[in-house]
């Protein structure tokens, strides 16, 4: 009897009894529909969706480790150098930073991405305190200059709207703007306070005067010159984001450009967790590309031994659907044609709508 294959994207409750193989997405709805409609058929997890599932977990891991990697690969700032030498240096500004409230965030993936964003914000503040211009900061962090300006004047946007509004009533969101005007030569506290009021500041002038005094004290220690002439450190590592770097972890190393390979190496060297995750991700992708499903059990044991939380969750998802996953890593069947047709239909819909 000729082998009959069914590949579907939308769960169906009726299938022909002569279907021998069902290639499907990873969702339980798809698996349940296949079991009910074609109980005799062998279910195969689509390889694209397996790779996409792994991508989600690796991206979450990189977002969680972003701060660790950035700190390990970023040259020390003046504050760090002062701590290393034992000098007591007054900070040039009050950082508009507050710890995230996990109650406002739903899910570990959301928290990990928020932690990455918060780390980039702290890097931005450090660079501004070092005297770099907005253009230099944008280049260093791989951000748009408009975004840098927005974060410096309003702080990082996250959390509930009412909570952001409450925090903006304090002085912290206006510290960067005050320092900007100070570097431009404005030294009059009353004038600065009125300028901040025009920008929405609701507090009193005392905080402005205290902050201005700290800026003047720091300026005196540097001879009255802002360190604008410093050369920005190498931006190759600072610019990466989890969403971007995850593809470096999954793609074949020979497909990466030289700069991508260098940044990937720096990330792996800066974080032992990222280095282990890279090896595991490459092992899974090789198994997937070469359809070497017989290696799955060994790979699962390696992931368990790594104790990396994100990958442990990936393993649990595989265990719940192991037969279909093993078939997907072994058999030639996939949803490729169906996924391509669906993407084509979506494109047509966007064009005509």
C-alpha positions as CSV (number, residue, x, y, z in Angstrom):
1,X,0.0,0.0,0.0
2,X,1.3,3.4,-0.9
3,X,2.2,5.6,2.0
4,X,-0.2,8.5,2.5
5,X,1.0,11.7,4.3
6,X,-1.2,14.4,5.8
7,X,0.3,17.7,6.9
8,X,-2.1,20.2,8.5
9,X,-1.9,23.5,10.3
10,X,-5.4,23.8,11.7
11,X,-6.6,21.1,14.1
12,X,-9.2,18.9,12.4
13,X,-11.5,16.3,13.9
14,X,-12.0,14.2,10.7
15,X,-9.3,12.5,8.7
16,X,-9.3,9.6,6.3
17,X,-8.5,6.2,7.7
18,X,-6.0,5.5,5.0
19,X,-3.6,8.2,6.3
20,X,-0.4,6.7,7.5
21,X,1.7,9.7,8.6
22,X,0.6,13.1,10.1
23,X,3.2,15.9,10.1
24,X,2.1,18.5,12.6
25,X,2.9,21.5,14.8
26,X,4.0,20.9,18.4
27,X,0.7,22.1,19.9
28,X,-1.4,19.5,21.9
29,X,-4.5,20.5,20.0
30,X,-2.9,19.3,16.8
31,X,-1.8,16.0,18.5
32,X,-5.3,15.4,19.9
33,X,-6.9,16.1,16.6
34,X,-4.6,13.6,14.9
35,X,-5.2,10.9,17.5
36,X,-9.0,11.3,17.1
37,X,-9.1,11.6,13.4
38,X,-6.4,9.1,12.4
39,X,-5.5,6.9,15.4
40,X,-3.7,4.5,13.1
41,X,-1.3,7.2,11.7
42,X,2.2,7.9,12.9
43,X,2.6,11.5,14.2
44,X,5.7,13.4,13.2
45,X,6.7,16.7,14.9
46,X,7.7,19.3,12.2
47,X,11.4,20.2,12.2
48,X,10.8,23.9,11.7
49,X,8.7,24.0,14.8
50,X,11.2,22.0,16.8
51,X,13.9,24.6,15.9
52,X,11.5,27.4,16.6
53,X,10.8,26.0,20.1
54,X,14.5,25.8,20.8
55,X,15.0,29.3,19.6
56,X,12.4,30.6,22.1
57,X,14.2,29.0,25.1
58,X,17.7,30.1,23.9
59,X,16.6,33.7,23.4
60,X,15.1,33.7,26.9
61,X,18.4,32.4,28.3
62,X,20.4,35.0,26.5
63,X,18.1,37.7,27.8
64,X,18.5,36.5,31.3
65,X,22.3,36.4,31.0
66,X,22.6,39.7,29.2
67,X,23.8,41.6,32.2
68,X,26.4,39.1,33.1
69,X,27.8,39.0,29.6
70,X,27.8,42.8,29.3
71,X,29.6,43.3,32.6
72,X,32.3,40.7,31.7
73,X,32.9,42.3,28.3
74,X,32.6,46.0,28.9
75,X,35.7,48.1,29.9
76,X,35.5,49.5,33.4
77,X,33.9,52.9,33.9
78,X,35.3,55.7,36.0
79,X,33.2,54.5,39.0
80,X,34.6,51.0,38.7
81,X,38.1,52.3,38.4
82,X,37.6,54.4,41.5
83,X,36.4,51.4,43.5
84,X,39.4,49.4,42.3
85,X,41.9,52.1,43.4
86,X,40.1,52.9,46.6
87,X,39.2,56.5,45.6
88,X,36.0,58.0,47.0
89,X,34.5,59.6,43.9
90,X,31.1,61.3,44.1
91,X,28.8,60.2,41.3
92,X,28.0,62.6,38.6
93,X,24.3,61.9,38.6
94,X,21.6,60.0,40.3
95,X,20.8,57.1,38.2
96,X,17.1,56.8,37.3
97,X,17.1,53.1,38.1
98,X,14.7,51.0,40.2
99,X,14.5,47.2,40.5
100,X,11.8,45.5,38.5
101,X,8.7,44.3,40.4
102,X,8.1,40.7,39.3
103,X,4.5,40.9,40.2
104,X,4.0,43.2,37.3
105,X,5.5,40.8,34.8
106,X,3.8,37.6,33.6
107,X,6.1,34.6,32.9
108,X,9.8,33.9,33.2
109,X,10.3,34.7,29.5
110,X,8.9,38.2,30.0
111,X,11.1,38.7,33.1
112,X,14.2,37.6,31.2
113,X,13.5,40.0,28.3
114,X,12.8,42.8,30.8
115,X,16.1,42.1,32.6
116,X,17.9,42.4,29.3
117,X,16.3,45.7,28.5
118,X,17.0,47.0,32.0
119,X,20.7,46.0,31.6
120,X,20.9,48.0,28.4
121,X,19.4,51.0,30.1
122,X,22.0,50.8,32.9
123,X,24.8,50.6,30.3
124,X,23.3,53.7,28.7
125,X,23.3,55.6,32.0
126,X,26.9,54.5,32.7
127,X,28.1,55.8,29.2
128,X,26.3,59.1,29.7
129,X,28.0,59.6,33.1
130,X,31.3,58.9,31.4
131,X,30.5,61.8,29.1
132,X,29.7,60.1,25.8
133,X,27.3,61.9,23.5
134,X,23.9,60.5,22.6
135,X,25.2,59.7,19.1
136,X,28.2,57.8,20.6
137,X,25.9,55.9,23.0
138,X,23.6,54.9,20.2
139,X,26.5,53.5,18.2
140,X,27.9,51.8,21.2
141,X,24.7,50.0,22.2
142,X,23.3,49.5,18.7
143,X,20.3,51.7,19.4
144,X,18.5,54.5,17.6
145,X,19.6,57.9,18.7
146,X,16.0,58.8,19.2
147,X,15.5,55.9,21.6
148,X,18.6,56.9,23.5
149,X,17.3,60.5,23.9
150,X,13.9,59.1,25.0
151,X,15.4,56.8,27.6
152,X,17.7,59.6,28.9
153,X,14.8,62.1,29.4
154,X,12.0,59.8,30.5
155,X,13.6,56.6,31.8
156,X,13.1,53.1,30.5
157,X,9.4,52.5,29.7
158,X,8.1,49.4,31.5
159,X,5.5,48.3,34.0
160,X,2.0,49.5,34.4
161,X,1.1,52.9,33.0
162,X,0.0,54.3,36.3
163,X,3.2,53.1,38.0
164,X,5.3,54.8,35.3
165,X,3.3,58.0,35.8
166,X,3.8,57.9,39.5
167,X,7.6,57.5,39.2
168,X,7.9,60.2,36.6
169,X,6.7,62.7,39.3
170,X,10.0,62.2,41.0
171,X,13.3,63.8,40.0
172,X,15.0,60.7,38.6
173,X,13.5,60.8,35.1
174,X,14.8,64.4,34.8
175,X,18.3,63.8,36.1
176,X,19.7,63.1,32.6
177,X,18.1,66.2,31.1
178,X,19.5,68.3,34.0
179,X,23.0,66.9,33.4
180,X,22.6,67.6,29.7
181,X,21.8,71.3,30.3
182,X,24.7,71.4,32.8
183,X,27.2,70.2,30.2
184,X,25.8,72.8,27.9
185,X,26.8,75.5,30.4
186,X,23.6,76.1,32.4
187,X,24.5,76.6,36.1
188,X,21.4,78.5,37.4
189,X,19.4,76.2,39.6
190,X,16.2,78.3,39.5
191,X,16.3,78.5,35.7
192,X,16.9,74.7,35.4
193,X,14.0,74.1,37.8
194,X,11.7,76.2,35.6
195,X,12.9,74.3,32.5
196,X,12.1,71.0,34.2
197,X,8.6,72.2,35.2
198,X,8.0,73.0,31.5
199,X,8.9,69.4,30.8
200,X,6.4,68.1,33.4
201,X,8.5,68.0,36.6
202,X,6.1,68.3,39.6
203,X,8.7,68.4,42.4
204,X,10.3,71.2,44.3
205,X,13.5,73.1,43.5
206,X,15.4,71.5,46.3
207,X,16.2,68.3,44.5
208,X,17.4,70.3,41.5
209,X,19.7,72.4,43.6
210,X,21.1,69.3,45.4
211,X,21.7,67.5,42.1
212,X,23.3,70.6,40.6
213,X,25.7,70.9,43.5
214,X,26.8,67.3,42.9
215,X,27.4,68.0,39.3
216,X,29.5,71.1,40.2
217,X,31.5,69.1,42.7
218,X,32.2,66.4,40.1
219,X,33.1,69.0,37.5
220,X,35.6,70.5,40.0
221,X,37.4,67.1,40.3
222,X,37.8,66.9,36.5
223,X,39.1,70.5,36.1
224,X,35.7,71.8,34.9
225,X,35.9,69.7,31.7
226,X,33.4,67.1,30.8
227,X,35.1,63.9,29.5
228,X,33.6,64.3,26.0
229,X,36.9,63.5,24.2
230,X,37.0,60.0,25.4
231,X,37.0,57.4,22.6
232,X,34.1,55.0,22.9
233,X,35.1,51.4,23.7
234,X,34.6,48.6,21.1
235,X,30.9,48.3,20.4
236,X,31.0,44.7,19.0
237,X,29.8,43.1,22.2
238,X,27.7,45.9,23.6
239,X,25.4,46.0,20.6
240,X,24.1,42.5,20.7
241,X,20.6,41.6,21.8
242,X,19.1,38.2,22.7
243,X,16.7,38.4,19.7
244,X,19.7,38.9,17.4
245,X,22.2,36.6,19.1
246,X,19.9,33.6,19.2
247,X,20.4,33.1,15.5
248,X,24.2,32.9,16.0
249,X,23.6,30.1,18.4
250,X,21.4,28.1,16.0
251,X,22.9,28.7,12.6
252,X,25.8,26.7,11.2
253,X,29.0,28.5,12.3
254,X,30.2,28.5,8.7
255,X,27.2,30.7,7.7
256,X,28.2,33.5,10.1
257,X,30.1,36.6,9.1
258,X,33.4,37.3,10.7
259,X,32.0,40.0,13.0
260,X,29.2,37.7,14.1
261,X,31.7,35.0,14.9
262,X,33.8,37.4,16.9
263,X,30.8,38.6,18.9
264,X,29.5,35.1,19.4
265,X,32.9,34.1,20.8
266,X,33.0,37.1,23.1
267,X,29.6,36.1,24.4
268,X,30.6,32.5,25.1
269,X,33.8,33.6,26.8
270,X,31.9,36.0,29.0
271,X,29.3,33.5,30.2
272,X,29.9,29.8,31.0
273,X,26.2,29.3,30.9
274,X,26.0,30.7,27.4
275,X,28.9,28.7,26.3
276,X,27.3,25.4,27.5
277,X,24.0,26.5,25.9
278,X,25.8,27.1,22.6
279,X,27.2,23.6,22.5
280,X,23.8,22.0,23.3
281,X,22.0,24.2,20.8
282,X,24.5,23.3,18.0
283,X,24.2,19.6,19.0
284,X,20.4,19.7,18.6
285,X,20.5,21.6,15.3
286,X,23.0,19.1,13.9
287,X,20.8,16.3,15.0
288,X,17.9,18.0,13.3
289,X,19.7,18.8,10.0
290,X,21.2,15.4,9.6
291,X,18.1,13.6,11.0
292,X,20.1,11.7,13.6
293,X,17.2,11.0,16.0
294,X,19.1,8.1,17.5
295,X,21.2,10.7,19.4
296,X,18.1,12.2,21.1
297,X,18.4,10.4,24.4
298,X,22.1,11.2,24.8
299,X,21.4,14.9,24.1
300,X,18.5,14.9,26.6
301,X,20.9,13.5,29.3
302,X,23.4,16.2,28.5
303,X,20.8,19.0,28.9
304,X,19.7,17.5,32.2
305,X,23.3,17.5,33.4
306,X,23.6,21.2,32.4
307,X,21.0,22.3,34.9
308,X,20.1,25.3,32.7
309,X,16.4,26.1,33.6
310,X,15.3,27.2,30.1
311,X,16.7,24.1,28.5
312,X,15.2,21.9,31.2
313,X,11.8,23.2,30.2
314,X,12.6,22.4,26.6
315,X,13.4,18.9,27.6
316,X,10.1,18.5,29.4
317,X,8.2,19.6,26.4
318,X,10.1,17.0,24.3
319,X,9.3,14.3,26.9
320,X,5.6,15.0,26.6
321,X,5.7,14.5,22.8
322,X,8.8,12.3,22.5
323,X,7.6,9.8,19.9
324,X,6.6,12.6,17.5
325,X,9.8,14.5,18.2
326,X,11.9,11.4,17.6
327,X,10.0,10.8,14.3
328,X,10.6,14.4,13.3
329,X,14.4,14.0,13.9
330,X,14.5,10.8,11.9
331,X,11.8,10.8,9.2
332,X,11.9,13.0,6.0
333,X,8.3,14.3,6.5
334,X,7.8,18.0,7.4
335,X,5.3,20.8,7.2
336,X,7.5,22.8,4.8
337,X,5.1,22.9,1.9
338,X,2.1,23.7,4.1
339,X,3.9,26.5,6.0
340,X,5.1,28.0,2.7
341,X,1.5,28.1,1.3
342,X,0.3,29.7,4.6
343,X,2.9,32.4,4.5
344,X,2.1,33.1,0.9
345,X,-1.6,33.5,1.7
346,X,-0.7,35.8,4.6
347,X,1.4,37.9,2.3
348,X,-1.4,38.1,-0.3
349,X,-3.8,39.1,2.5
350,X,-1.6,41.9,3.6
351,X,-1.2,43.2,0.1
352,X,-4.9,43.3,-0.8
353,X,-6.1,44.5,2.7
